[in-house]
Amino acid sequence: MTASEDLYSRARSLMPGGVNSPVRAFGSVGGTPRFIVSAEGAYVTDADGRDYADLVCSWGPALLGHAVPEVLDAVHAAVDRGLSFGASTPDEAALAQLVVGRVPAVERLRMVSTGTEATMTAIRLARGFTGRDLVVKFAGCYHGHVDGLLASAGSGVATLALPGSAGVTAATAAETLVLPYNDLDAVEAAFAEHGGRIAAVITEAAPANMGVVTPDEGFNAGLRRITAEHGALFIMDEVLTGFRVGPAGYWGLTGQGEGWAPDLFTFGKVIGGGMPVAALGGRADIMDFLAPLGPVYQAGTLSGNPVAMAAGVATLSLATDEVYARIDARSQELSAALSDALSAEGVDHSIQRAGNLFSVAFGTSERGVHNYADAQAQETFRYGPFFHSMLDSGVYLPPSVFEAWFLSAAHDGDAMQRIYDALPAAARAAAAATPGDAVVHGDSPAESDPSLTAN
């Protein structure tokens, strides 16, 4: 028994599924999850002492790489001053200033601890500000495990082919309208029928929880136009893309240059540099509806935690244009190498991109992936053999085909070469895969990948 197998056996006797977030259970790829004990640069090391070139990057926060000395120094200095005070600290404003400086559409910012908390608060704030109840979301977009936003969510429940989640009441679900992604006509129709009751539209800036999906040209701008016409708010979820695909996130790559902005943003992942930090921000008149200035209540003992703030300040301060240029170049090189390796083995696929985030979708070359139905229709059975071949070659991929691949500034030539060297064998494994190789759990329908992918 390997150390990871032993640890997993013990964990399953103590925690549901042996994990504290479902994707870690390797539900869609099979096999034993690797228990990671350390990380440095572009690599993670498991409990058996084996290192892997890391393409998960803690699901995004490791923009600079793991265990960056300057970030660790900032965290160690903060720890020396105390772990938590339950009071305001200087670095809260310092991190807020960095965010506002990068994203000028953010006039006020509220720090929270998780992306789920950020989107939950944004929805509550939108309802409080508009006095309306309904929220529009898109099938396949994941906004954390907020009750009303789990319907047709792309991460976790979507891969279990459930309409929502046990424990979510019918009354709560009824306050969410779920529309097909990249379909402005559906949005227009929803507002024609329910416009006076819709508080907000929430969307991932570029979806990355049903695999990466590029918004059609004009889609996000169309959402801005429609919501403005009907007095609803536009919430852009940049928990994954914010400060990951560029200095001002995906909005900075698109909407900023086009002259439009959402009313509210949600941020996470990179903003905390690996610590549990998230935030919501946007127009001052809306944000000032939050307590203590306004009637919408939100609070958290660990919001603005001083150690977490120090990590965020150090990370964003080091995330220079040169860092983004390096990651962008590596992303282009790797996605091209991945496509070439699959094509050489005759594996039908498409590469889905949003900035430097990308993913592979098998069996989708004719159309690509534009929405959740496209994502569900792909040949998911090919990913498990592909994943394990890469893992055996010392490359750690996201353990679900419905997740993005992440690179860091620490992925140097050696790390990239290891990944490139692993691709041909993995492509052969994908080519040899059959539908019988799919991992099936419980009563999940055969037509849906039954992975547990909420990261």
C-alpha positions as a Markdown table, in Angstrom:
| # | Residue | x | y | z |
|---|---|---|---|---|
| 1 | Met | 0.0 | 0.0 | 0.0 |
| 2 | Thr | 1.3 | 3.4 | -0.9 |
| 3 | Ala | 1.3 | 6.3 | 1.6 |
| 4 | Ser | -1.5 | 8.0 | -0.4 |
| 5 | Glu | -3.5 | 4.8 | -0.3 |
| 6 | Asp | -3.0 | 4.4 | 3.4 |
| 7 | Leu | -3.9 | 8.1 | 4.0 |
| 8 | Tyr | -7.0 | 7.8 | 1.8 |
| 9 | Ser | -8.2 | 4.7 | 3.6 |
| 10 | Arg | -7.9 | 6.6 | 7.0 |
| 11 | Ala | -9.5 | 9.7 | 5.6 |
| 12 | Arg | -12.5 | 7.8 | 4.3 |
| 13 | Ser | -13.2 | 6.5 | 7.8 |
| 14 | Leu | -13.2 | 10.1 | 9.1 |
| 15 | Met | -14.6 | 12.4 | 6.4 |
| 16 | Pro | -17.3 | 12.0 | 3.8 |
| 17 | Gly | -15.6 | 10.4 | 0.8 |
| 18 | Gly | -12.3 | 11.0 | 2.5 |
| 19 | Val | -12.1 | 14.6 | 1.2 |
| 20 | Asn | -13.1 | 18.1 | 2.1 |
| 21 | Ser | -13.9 | 19.1 | -1.5 |
| 22 | Pro | -15.3 | 16.6 | -3.9 |
| 23 | Val | -12.9 | 16.8 | -6.9 |
| 24 | Arg | -10.1 | 15.6 | -4.7 |
| 25 | Ala | -11.7 | 12.2 | -4.5 |
| 26 | Phe | -10.7 | 11.4 | -8.2 |
| 27 | Gly | -14.4 | 10.6 | -8.8 |
| 28 | Ser | -14.3 | 11.0 | -12.6 |
| 29 | Val | -10.8 | 9.5 | -13.3 |
| 30 | Gly | -10.7 | 6.7 | -10.8 |
| 31 | Gly | -7.8 | 5.5 | -8.7 |
| 32 | Thr | -6.4 | 6.8 | -5.5 |
| 33 | Pro | -6.1 | 10.5 | -4.9 |
| 34 | Arg | -2.6 | 11.8 | -4.3 |
| 35 | Phe | -2.0 | 13.3 | -0.9 |
| 36 | Ile | 0.2 | 16.3 | -1.3 |
| 37 | Val | 2.6 | 17.2 | 1.4 |
| 38 | Ser | 4.6 | 20.0 | -0.1 |
| 39 | Ala | 5.0 | 22.2 | -3.1 |
| 40 | Glu | 7.7 | 24.4 | -4.6 |
| 41 | Gly | 7.9 | 26.4 | -7.8 |
| 42 | Ala | 6.1 | 24.4 | -10.6 |
| 43 | Tyr | 6.0 | 21.1 | -8.6 |
| 44 | Val | 4.0 | 19.4 | -6.0 |
| 45 | Thr | 5.2 | 16.4 | -3.9 |
| 46 | Asp | 3.0 | 13.6 | -2.6 |
| 47 | Ala | 3.2 | 11.5 | 0.6 |
| 48 | Asp | 5.3 | 8.9 | -1.2 |
| 49 | Gly | 7.9 | 11.4 | -2.1 |
| 50 | Arg | 7.1 | 11.6 | -5.8 |
| 51 | Asp | 7.0 | 15.1 | -7.4 |
| 52 | Tyr | 4.7 | 16.2 | -10.3 |
| 53 | Ala | 4.8 | 19.1 | -12.6 |
| 54 | Asp | 1.6 | 20.8 | -11.4 |
| 55 | Leu | -1.1 | 22.0 | -13.8 |
| 56 | Val | -3.7 | 22.5 | -11.1 |
| 57 | Cys | -1.8 | 25.3 | -9.2 |
| 58 | Ser | -4.2 | 25.1 | -6.3 |
| 59 | Trp | -7.1 | 25.7 | -8.8 |
| 60 | Gly | -5.5 | 29.0 | -9.8 |
| 61 | Pro | -4.0 | 30.9 | -6.8 |
| 62 | Ala | -0.5 | 29.7 | -7.5 |
| 63 | Leu | 0.0 | 32.3 | -10.2 |
| 64 | Leu | 3.6 | 32.9 | -9.3 |
| 65 | Gly | 4.3 | 29.3 | -8.4 |
| 66 | His | 4.3 | 27.5 | -5.1 |
| 67 | Ala | 6.2 | 28.6 | -2.0 |
| 68 | Val | 7.3 | 31.9 | -3.5 |
| 69 | Pro | 10.0 | 33.3 | -1.1 |
| 70 | Glu | 8.6 | 36.9 | -1.1 |
| 71 | Val | 5.1 | 35.7 | -0.4 |
| 72 | Leu | 6.3 | 33.3 | 2.4 |
| 73 | Asp | 8.3 | 36.1 | 3.9 |
| 74 | Ala | 5.2 | 38.3 | 4.0 |
| 75 | Val | 3.1 | 35.6 | 5.5 |
| 76 | His | 5.7 | 34.7 | 8.1 |
| 77 | Ala | 6.0 | 38.3 | 9.2 |
| 78 | Ala | 2.2 | 38.5 | 9.6 |
| 79 | Val | 2.1 | 35.3 | 11.6 |
| 80 | Asp | 4.7 | 36.7 | 13.9 |
| 81 | Arg | 2.3 | 39.6 | 14.7 |
| 82 | Gly | -0.6 | 37.3 | 15.4 |
| 83 | Leu | -3.0 | 35.1 | 13.5 |
| 84 | Ser | -6.3 | 36.9 | 13.9 |
| 85 | Phe | -7.5 | 40.0 | 15.7 |
| 86 | Gly | -11.2 | 40.3 | 14.9 |
| 87 | Ala | -10.5 | 43.9 | 14.1 |
| 88 | Ser | -9.5 | 46.1 | 11.1 |
| 89 | Thr | -5.8 | 45.9 | 9.9 |
| 90 | Pro | -3.7 | 48.0 | 7.6 |
| 91 | Asp | -3.3 | 45.3 | 4.9 |
| 92 | Glu | -7.1 | 45.2 | 4.2 |
| 93 | Ala | -7.0 | 48.6 | 2.7 |
| 94 | Ala | -3.6 | 47.9 | 1.0 |
| 95 | Leu | -5.1 | 44.9 | -0.8 |
| 96 | Ala | -8.3 | 46.8 | -1.7 |
| 97 | Gln | -6.1 | 49.5 | -3.2 |
| 98 | Leu | -4.3 | 47.0 | -5.4 |
| 99 | Val | -7.6 | 45.6 | -6.6 |
| 100 | Val | -9.1 | 49.0 | -7.3 |
| 101 | Gly | -5.9 | 50.1 | -9.1 |
| 102 | Arg | -6.2 | 47.0 | -11.4 |
| 103 | Val | -10.0 | 47.1 | -11.9 |
| 104 | Pro | -11.1 | 50.7 | -12.1 |
| 105 | Ala | -14.8 | 49.6 | -12.4 |
| 106 | Val | -14.5 | 48.5 | -8.7 |
| 107 | Glu | -15.1 | 51.6 | -6.6 |
| 108 | Arg | -15.7 | 49.8 | -3.3 |
| 109 | Leu | -14.5 | 46.3 | -2.1 |
| 110 | Arg | -15.7 | 44.0 | 0.7 |
| 111 | Met | -13.3 | 41.2 | 1.7 |
| 112 | Val | -14.7 | 37.7 | 2.5 |
| 113 | Ser | -13.1 | 34.3 | 2.9 |
| 114 | Thr | -14.4 | 32.1 | 0.0 |
| 115 | Gly | -15.7 | 32.5 | -3.5 |
| 116 | Thr | -19.0 | 31.0 | -2.4 |
| 117 | Glu | -19.3 | 33.7 | 0.3 |
| 118 | Ala | -18.6 | 36.4 | -2.3 |
| 119 | Thr | -21.3 | 35.2 | -4.8 |
| 120 | Met | -23.8 | 34.6 | -2.0 |
| 121 | Thr | -23.3 | 38.2 | -0.7 |
| 122 | Ala | -23.4 | 39.6 | -4.3 |
| 123 | Ile | -26.8 | 38.0 | -4.8 |
| 124 | Arg | -28.1 | 39.2 | -1.5 |
| 125 | Leu | -26.9 | 42.7 | -2.2 |
| 126 | Ala | -28.5 | 42.7 | -5.7 |
| 127 | Arg | -31.8 | 41.7 | -4.2 |
| 128 | Gly | -31.5 | 44.3 | -1.5 |
| 129 | Phe | -30.5 | 47.1 | -3.9 |
| 130 | Thr | -33.2 | 46.4 | -6.5 |
| 131 | Gly | -36.0 | 45.1 | -4.3 |
| 132 | Arg | -36.5 | 42.2 | -6.7 |
| 133 | Asp | -36.3 | 38.4 | -6.1 |
| 134 | Leu | -35.3 | 36.5 | -9.2 |
| 135 | Val | -31.8 | 35.8 | -10.4 |
| 136 | Val | -30.7 | 34.6 | -13.8 |
| 137 | Lys | -27.8 | 32.2 | -14.1 |
| 138 | Phe | -26.5 | 30.0 | -16.9 |
| 139 | Ala | -26.4 | 26.2 | -17.2 |
| 140 | Gly | -22.9 | 25.0 | -16.7 |
| 141 | Cys | -21.7 | 28.1 | -14.8 |
| 142 | Tyr | -20.6 | 27.4 | -11.2 |
| 143 | His | -20.8 | 30.1 | -8.6 |
| 144 | Gly | -20.0 | 28.1 | -5.4 |
| 145 | His | -22.3 | 26.0 | -3.4 |
| 146 | Val | -24.9 | 28.8 | -2.8 |
| 147 | Asp | -28.4 | 27.1 | -2.6 |
| 148 | Gly | -30.1 | 29.1 | -5.3 |
| 149 | Leu | -27.1 | 28.9 | -7.7 |
| 150 | Leu | -26.6 | 25.1 | -7.7 |
| 151 | Ala | -29.2 | 24.4 | -10.3 |
| 152 | Ser | -27.5 | 23.1 | -13.4 |
| 153 | Ala | -24.1 | 24.1 | -12.0 |
| 154 | Gly | -21.2 | 22.9 | -14.0 |
| 155 | Ser | -19.0 | 21.8 | -11.2 |
| 156 | Gly | -19.9 | 19.1 | -8.8 |
| 157 | Val | -23.7 | 18.6 | -9.1 |
| 158 | Ala | -23.6 | 19.0 | -12.9 |
| 159 | Thr | -21.3 | 16.0 | -13.3 |
| 160 | Leu | -23.6 | 14.0 | -11.1 |
| 161 | Ala | -26.4 | 14.9 | -13.5 |
| 162 | Leu | -28.6 | 16.3 | -10.7 |
| 163 | Pro | -30.9 | 19.3 | -11.2 |
| 164 | Gly | -29.6 | 20.9 | -8.1 |
| 165 | Ser | -28.6 | 19.5 | -4.7 |
| 166 | Ala | -30.4 | 17.6 | -1.9 |
| 167 | Gly | -31.1 | 20.1 | 0.8 |
| 168 | Val | -32.0 | 22.9 | -1.6 |
| 169 | Thr | -35.7 | 23.7 | -1.2 |
| 170 | Ala | -38.1 | 24.0 | -4.1 |
| 171 | Ala | -38.9 | 27.6 | -3.0 |
| 172 | Thr | -35.2 | 28.5 | -3.2 |
| 173 | Ala | -34.8 | 26.9 | -6.6 |
| 174 | Ala | -37.8 | 28.7 | -7.9 |
| 175 | Glu | -36.1 | 32.1 | -7.4 |
| 176 | Thr | -33.4 | 31.2 | -10.0 |
| 177 | Leu | -33.9 | 31.2 | -13.8 |
| 178 | Val | -31.4 | 28.9 | -15.5 |
| 179 | Leu | -30.7 | 29.7 | -19.2 |
| 180 | Pro | -28.4 | 28.2 | -21.8 |
| 181 | Tyr | -25.0 | 29.9 | -22.0 |
| 182 | Asn | -24.1 | 32.1 | -25.0 |
| 183 | Asp | -27.8 | 32.6 | -25.9 |
| 184 | Leu | -28.8 | 36.2 | -25.7 |
| 185 | Asp | -32.2 | 35.5 | -27.3 |
| 186 | Ala | -33.0 | 33.3 | -24.2 |
| 187 | Val | -31.9 | 36.2 | -22.0 |
| 188 | Glu | -34.1 | 38.7 | -23.9 |
| 189 | Ala | -37.1 | 36.3 | -23.6 |
| 190 | Ala | -36.5 | 35.8 | -19.9 |
| 191 | Phe | -36.6 | 39.6 | -19.3 |
| 192 | Ala | -39.6 | 40.0 | -21.6 |
| 193 | Glu | -41.5 | 37.6 | -19.3 |
| 194 | His | -40.0 | 38.4 | -15.9 |
| 195 | Gly | -38.0 | 41.7 | -16.3 |
| 196 | Gly | -39.7 | 43.5 | -13.5 |
| 197 | Arg | -38.8 | 40.7 | -11.0 |
| 198 | Ile | -35.2 | 40.0 | -12.0 |
| 199 | Ala | -32.7 | 41.4 | -9.6 |
| 200 | Ala | -29.5 | 40.3 | -11.4 |
| 201 | Val | -27.8 | 38.2 | -14.0 |
| 202 | Ile | -24.8 | 36.4 | -12.8 |
| 203 | Thr | -22.2 | 34.7 | -15.1 |
| 204 | Glu | -18.7 | 33.6 | -15.0 |
| 205 | Ala | -16.6 | 36.1 | -16.9 |
| 206 | Ala | -15.5 | 33.1 | -19.0 |
| 207 | Pro | -16.8 | 29.8 | -17.8 |
| 208 | Ala | -14.2 | 27.4 | -16.5 |
| 209 | Asn | -16.3 | 24.8 | -14.6 |
| 210 | Met | -17.7 | 22.9 | -17.6 |
| 211 | Gly | -14.3 | 23.0 | -19.1 |
| 212 | Val | -13.3 | 26.4 | -20.4 |
| 213 | Val | -15.8 | 28.0 | -22.6 |
| 214 | Thr | -15.1 | 31.2 | -24.5 |
| 215 | Pro | -18.0 | 33.7 | -24.4 |
| 216 | Asp | -19.3 | 34.4 | -27.9 |
| 217 | Glu | -18.4 | 37.8 | -29.2 |
| 218 | Gly | -20.7 | 40.3 | -27.7 |
| 219 | Phe | -22.3 | 38.0 | -25.2 |
| 220 | Asn | -21.1 | 39.6 | -22.0 |
| 221 | Ala | -21.6 | 43.1 | -23.5 |
| 222 | Gly | -25.1 | 42.0 | -24.4 |
| 223 | Leu | -25.8 | 41.0 | -20.8 |
| 224 | Arg | -24.6 | 44.5 | -19.8 |
| 225 | Arg | -27.0 | 46.1 | -22.3 |
| 226 | Ile | -30.0 | 43.9 | -21.3 |
| 227 | Thr | -29.7 | 44.3 | -17.6 |
| 228 | Ala | -29.2 | 48.0 | -17.9 |
| 229 | Glu | -32.3 | 48.4 | -20.0 |
| 230 | His | -34.4 | 46.5 | -17.3 |
| 231 | Gly | -32.9 | 48.0 | -14.2 |
| 232 | Ala | -31.3 | 44.7 | -13.1 |
| 233 | Leu | -27.7 | 44.3 | -11.9 |
| 234 | Phe | -25.0 | 42.5 | -13.9 |
| 235 | Ile | -22.7 | 40.4 | -11.7 |
| 236 | Met | -19.5 | 39.1 | -13.2 |
| 237 | Asp | -18.0 | 36.1 | -11.4 |
| 238 | Glu | -14.2 | 36.4 | -11.7 |
| 239 | Val | -13.3 | 34.0 | -8.9 |
| 240 | Leu | -11.3 | 31.9 | -11.3 |
| 241 | Thr | -10.4 | 34.4 | -14.0 |
| 242 | Gly | -9.8 | 37.5 | -11.9 |
| 243 | Phe | -6.0 | 38.4 | -11.8 |
| 244 | Arg | -5.3 | 35.0 | -13.4 |
| 245 | Val | -5.8 | 35.7 | -17.1 |
| 246 | Gly | -4.5 | 39.3 | -16.8 |
| 247 | Pro | -3.9 | 42.2 | -14.5 |
| 248 | Ala | -7.6 | 43.1 | -14.5 |
| 249 | Gly | -9.0 | 39.6 | -15.1 |
| 250 | Tyr | -11.2 | 38.6 | -18.1 |
| 251 | Trp | -13.1 | 41.9 | -18.0 |
| 252 | Gly | -9.7 | 43.6 | -18.5 |
| 253 | Leu | -9.2 | 41.6 | -21.7 |
| 254 | Thr | -12.6 | 42.4 | -23.1 |
| 255 | Gly | -15.1 | 44.8 | -21.4 |
| 256 | Gln | -12.6 | 47.4 | -20.3 |
| 257 | Gly | -11.5 | 48.1 | -23.9 |
| 258 | Glu | -15.1 | 48.0 | -25.1 |
| 259 | Gly | -16.1 | 50.6 | -22.6 |
| 260 | Trp | -18.6 | 48.6 | -20.5 |
| 261 | Ala | -18.4 | 47.2 | -17.0 |
| 262 | Pro | -20.6 | 45.0 | -14.8 |
| 263 | Asp | -22.2 | 46.4 | -11.7 |
| 264 | Leu | -20.6 | 43.9 | -9.3 |
| 265 | Phe | -17.6 | 41.6 | -9.5 |
| 266 | Thr | -16.7 | 38.6 | -7.4 |
| 267 | Phe | -13.0 | 37.6 | -6.9 |
| 268 | Gly | -11.2 | 34.7 | -5.3 |
| 269 | Lys | -8.3 | 32.4 | -5.8 |
| 270 | Val | -5.4 | 34.6 | -6.9 |
| 271 | Ile | -6.5 | 37.5 | -4.7 |
| 272 | Gly | -5.4 | 35.5 | -1.7 |
| 273 | Gly | -2.2 | 34.0 | -3.1 |
| 274 | Gly | -3.2 | 30.6 | -1.8 |
| 275 | Met | -4.8 | 31.8 | 1.4 |
| 276 | Pro | -8.6 | 31.7 | 1.9 |
| 277 | Val | -9.5 | 35.2 | 0.6 |
| 278 | Ala | -12.3 | 36.3 | -1.7 |
| 279 | Ala | -14.1 | 39.6 | -2.3 |
| 280 | Leu | -17.0 | 41.4 | -4.0 |
| 281 | Gly | -16.7 | 44.8 | -5.4 |
| 282 | Gly | -18.3 | 47.3 | -7.8 |
| 283 | Arg | -20.2 | 50.5 | -8.0 |
| 284 | Ala | -20.0 | 52.6 | -4.8 |
| 285 | Asp | -23.8 | 53.3 | -4.6 |
| 286 | Ile | -24.5 | 49.5 | -4.7 |
| 287 | Met | -21.7 | 48.5 | -2.4 |
| 288 | Asp | -22.7 | 51.1 | 0.2 |
| 289 | Phe | -26.0 | 49.1 | 0.6 |
| 290 | Leu | -23.9 | 46.7 | 2.7 |
| 291 | Ala | -23.8 | 47.1 | 6.5 |
| 292 | Pro | -22.7 | 49.1 | 8.3 |
| 293 | Leu | -23.8 | 51.8 | 5.8 |
| 294 | Gly | -26.8 | 50.1 | 4.3 |
| 295 | Pro | -29.5 | 47.5 | 5.1 |
| 296 | Val | -27.9 | 44.4 | 3.5 |
| 297 | Tyr | -26.1 | 42.5 | 6.3 |
| 298 | Gln | -22.9 | 40.6 | 5.8 |
| 299 | Ala | -20.2 | 39.8 | 8.4 |
| 300 | Gly | -17.4 | 37.4 | 9.0 |
| 301 | Thr | -14.9 | 37.0 | 11.8 |
| 302 | Leu | -12.2 | 35.9 | 9.4 |
| 303 | Ser | -12.9 | 38.4 | 6.7 |
| 304 | Gly | -9.8 | 40.5 | 6.2 |
| 305 | Asn | -7.7 | 38.0 | 8.2 |
| 306 | Pro | -4.2 | 39.7 | 8.6 |
| 307 | Val | -2.2 | 36.6 | 7.4 |
| 308 | Ala | -4.4 | 36.2 | 4.4 |
| 309 | Met | -4.2 | 39.9 | 3.5 |
| 310 | Ala | -0.4 | 39.7 | 3.7 |
| 311 | Ala | -0.4 | 36.9 | 1.2 |
| 312 | Gly | -2.8 | 38.7 | -1.2 |
| 313 | Val | -0.8 | 42.0 | -1.1 |
| 314 | Ala | 2.5 | 40.2 | -1.8 |
| 315 | Thr | 1.0 | 38.1 | -4.6 |
| 316 | Leu | -0.7 | 41.0 | -6.5 |
| 317 | Ser | 2.3 | 43.2 | -6.0 |
| 318 | Leu | 4.5 | 40.6 | -7.7 |
| 319 | Ala | 2.0 | 39.8 | -10.5 |
| 320 | Thr | 3.6 | 42.1 | -13.1 |
| 321 | Asp | 3.0 | 42.4 | -16.8 |
| 322 | Glu | 6.0 | 40.2 | -17.3 |
| 323 | Val | 4.5 | 37.4 | -15.2 |
| 324 | Tyr | 1.3 | 37.5 | -17.3 |
| 325 | Ala | 3.3 | 37.5 | -20.6 |
| 326 | Arg | 5.3 | 34.5 | -19.5 |
| 327 | Ile | 2.2 | 32.5 | -18.5 |
| 328 | Asp | 0.4 | 33.5 | -21.7 |
| 329 | Ala | 3.3 | 32.3 | -23.8 |
| 330 | Arg | 3.6 | 29.0 | -21.9 |
| 331 | Ser | -0.2 | 28.5 | -22.2 |
| 332 | Gln | -0.1 | 29.0 | -26.0 |
| 333 | Glu | 2.8 | 26.6 | -26.3 |
| 334 | Leu | 1.3 | 23.9 | -24.1 |
| 335 | Ser | -2.1 | 24.0 | -25.7 |
| 336 | Ala | -0.6 | 23.7 | -29.1 |
| 337 | Ala | 1.6 | 20.8 | -28.0 |
| 338 | Leu | -1.5 | 19.1 | -26.5 |
| 339 | Ser | -3.5 | 19.5 | -29.7 |
| 340 | Asp | -0.6 | 18.2 | -31.8 |
| 341 | Ala | -0.1 | 15.1 | -29.7 |
| 342 | Leu | -3.8 | 14.2 | -29.8 |
| 343 | Ser | -4.0 | 14.9 | -33.5 |
| 344 | Ala | -1.0 | 12.6 | -34.1 |
| 345 | Glu | -3.0 | 9.7 | -32.6 |
| 346 | Gly | -6.2 | 10.6 | -34.4 |
| 347 | Val | -8.1 | 11.7 | -31.3 |
| 348 | Asp | -10.9 | 14.1 | -32.2 |
| 349 | His | -10.8 | 17.1 | -29.8 |
| 350 | Ser | -11.0 | 20.8 | -29.4 |
| 351 | Ile | -9.0 | 23.1 | -27.2 |
| 352 | Gln | -11.1 | 25.6 | -25.3 |
| 353 | Arg | -9.5 | 28.9 | -24.3 |
| 354 | Ala | -10.1 | 32.0 | -22.3 |
| 355 | Gly | -7.0 | 34.0 | -21.9 |
| 356 | Asn | -4.3 | 31.7 | -20.5 |
| 357 | Leu | -6.8 | 29.2 | -19.2 |
| 358 | Phe | -7.6 | 26.3 | -21.4 |
| 359 | Ser | -9.0 | 22.8 | -21.4 |
| 360 | Val | -9.4 | 19.9 | -23.8 |
| 361 | Ala | -12.8 | 18.5 | -24.9 |
| 362 | Phe | -12.8 | 15.2 | -26.6 |
| 363 | Gly | -15.0 | 14.5 | -29.7 |
| 364 | Thr | -15.9 | 18.1 | -30.2 |
| 365 | Ser | -13.7 | 19.3 | -33.2 |
| 366 | Glu | -16.7 | 20.0 | -35.5 |
| 367 | Arg | -18.4 | 22.5 | -33.2 |
| 368 | Gly | -16.3 | 23.1 | -30.1 |
| 369 | Val | -17.9 | 23.8 | -26.8 |
| 370 | His | -20.2 | 26.8 | -26.6 |
| 371 | Asn | -22.6 | 25.8 | -23.8 |
| 372 | Tyr | -23.4 | 23.1 | -21.2 |
| 373 | Ala | -25.1 | 20.8 | -23.7 |
| 374 | Asp | -21.9 | 20.8 | -25.8 |
| 375 | Ala | -19.8 | 20.1 | -22.7 |
| 376 | Gln | -22.1 | 17.1 | -21.7 |
| 377 | Ala | -21.9 | 15.7 | -25.2 |
| 378 | Gln | -18.1 | 15.2 | -25.3 |
| 379 | Glu | -16.4 | 11.9 | -25.0 |
| 380 | Thr | -15.5 | 12.1 | -21.4 |
| 381 | Phe | -14.4 | 8.5 | -21.2 |
| 382 | Arg | -11.2 | 9.4 | -22.8 |
| 383 | Tyr | -10.0 | 11.7 | -20.0 |
| 384 | Gly | -9.4 | 9.1 | -17.3 |
| 385 | Pro | -6.8 | 7.1 | -19.2 |
| 386 | Phe | -5.3 | 10.3 | -20.5 |
| 387 | Phe | -5.1 | 11.7 | -16.9 |
| 388 | His | -3.5 | 8.6 | -15.4 |
| 389 | Ser | -0.9 | 8.4 | -18.2 |
| 390 | Met | 0.1 | 11.9 | -17.5 |
| 391 | Leu | 0.1 | 11.2 | -13.7 |
| 392 | Asp | 2.4 | 8.1 | -14.2 |
| 393 | Ser | 4.8 | 10.4 | -16.2 |
| 394 | Gly | 5.0 | 12.9 | -13.3 |
| 395 | Val | 2.4 | 15.5 | -14.4 |
| 396 | Tyr | -0.5 | 16.4 | -12.2 |
| 397 | Leu | -3.6 | 17.5 | -14.2 |
| 398 | Pro | -7.0 | 18.5 | -12.9 |
| 399 | Pro | -8.8 | 15.2 | -12.0 |
| 400 | Ser | -11.8 | 16.1 | -14.2 |
| 401 | Val | -12.3 | 16.9 | -17.8 |
| 402 | Phe | -14.6 | 19.7 | -16.7 |
| 403 | Glu | -11.8 | 21.8 | -15.1 |
| 404 | Ala | -9.3 | 24.3 | -16.5 |
| 405 | Trp | -5.6 | 23.8 | -16.8 |
| 406 | Phe | -3.4 | 26.3 | -14.9 |
| 407 | Leu | 0.2 | 27.4 | -15.4 |
| 408 | Ser | 2.4 | 29.6 | -13.2 |
| 409 | Ala | 5.3 | 31.9 | -13.7 |
| 410 | Ala | 7.5 | 29.2 | -12.2 |
| 411 | His | 6.9 | 26.7 | -15.0 |
| 412 | Asp | 10.4 | 26.9 | -16.5 |
| 413 | Gly | 11.9 | 24.9 | -19.4 |
| 414 | Asp | 12.4 | 21.8 | -17.3 |
| 415 | Ala | 8.9 | 21.7 | -16.1 |
| 416 | Met | 7.5 | 22.3 | -19.5 |
| 417 | Gln | 9.7 | 19.6 | -21.1 |
| 418 | Arg | 8.4 | 17.1 | -18.6 |
| 419 | Ile | 4.9 | 17.9 | -19.6 |
| 420 | Tyr | 5.7 | 17.8 | -23.3 |
| 421 | Asp | 7.4 | 14.4 | -22.9 |
| 422 | Ala | 4.4 | 13.0 | -21.2 |
| 423 | Leu | 1.9 | 14.0 | -23.9 |
| 424 | Pro | 2.5 | 11.3 | -26.6 |
| 425 | Ala | 1.8 | 8.3 | -24.3 |
| 426 | Ala | -1.2 | 10.1 | -22.8 |
| 427 | Ala | -2.6 | 10.8 | -26.3 |
| 428 | Arg | -2.2 | 7.1 | -27.2 |
| 429 | Ala | -4.1 | 6.2 | -24.0 |
| 430 | Ala | -6.9 | 8.6 | -24.9 |
| 431 | Ala | -7.0 | 7.1 | -28.4 |
| 432 | Ala | -7.3 | 3.6 | -27.1 |
| 433 | Ala | -10.1 | 4.5 | -24.6 |
| 434 | Thr | -13.6 | 3.1 | -25.0 |
| 435 | Pro | -16.9 | 4.1 | -23.4 |
| 436 | Gly | -16.4 | 1.1 | -21.1 |
| 437 | Asp | -13.5 | 3.0 | -19.5 |
| 438 | Ala | -15.8 | 5.6 | -18.0 |
| 439 | Val | -15.9 | 5.7 | -14.3 |
| 440 | Val | -19.4 | 5.3 | -13.0 |
| 441 | His | -20.6 | 5.8 | -9.5 |
| 442 | Gly | -24.0 | 5.1 | -7.9 |
| 443 | Asp | -27.0 | 5.9 | -10.0 |
| 444 | Ser | -25.5 | 8.6 | -12.2 |
| 445 | Pro | -27.0 | 8.4 | -15.7 |
| 446 | Ala | -24.6 | 6.9 | -18.3 |
| 447 | Glu | -24.8 | 9.8 | -20.6 |
| 448 | Ser | -23.3 | 12.2 | -18.0 |
| 449 | Asp | -19.8 | 12.2 | -16.6 |
| 450 | Pro | -20.5 | 11.3 | -12.9 |
| 451 | Ser | -17.3 | 13.0 | -11.5 |
| 452 | Leu | -17.3 | 15.1 | -8.4 |
| 453 | Thr | -15.6 | 18.2 | -9.7 |
| 454 | Ala | -16.3 | 21.2 | -7.4 |
| 455 | Asn | -12.8 | 22.4 | -6.7 |
